[in-house]
């Protein structure tokens, strides 16, 4: 395994959201775990409940891109819902031992209002 040959302590599943190659990511994570190499999912957090446990059960850490904290942003710019991402974040934080990091990139005029940032930070803490 290349990660082991190079002395890597972890492998990150990123660039394309790893939930789109769900089975492969789980298989690689299992092979990594056998070699004491950690697995990190970098994701937008869109994963249905039925697949969540299997996917995050294979991961040691997750970095979820919380793109904004309003349904309007998610509907308009992502054609998705904030609620789905919030469900994933709650699941990881409350139902797993997965190390969780949340990333929110601020886009001027789209998700950077004081009210939205305050709502997001209050929800996280």
LINBELGI-V764245 format. One line per field, one symbol per residue. phi: phi as a letter, one per 40 degrees, with the letter a starting at -180 (. if undefined). psi: psi as a letter, one per 40 degrees, with the letter a starting at -180 (. if undefined). A space follows every 50 residues. Layout:
BEGIN
phi->???
psi->???
END
This chain:
BEGIN
phi->.ddcdcgccabbbagcdcccbdccdcccccccdcbgbcbbcbacgcacdc cdcccccccbaabbcccabbcdccccbbfabcdccdccccdccbbbbccb bbbbccbdgbbbcdccccccccccc
psi->hddddefheihhhaciheeefdddddddddddddefhihhhhieeghidd eddddedeidihhhggdafidddddddefaidddddddddddddeiehhh ihhhhhhhedfeiddddddddddd.
END
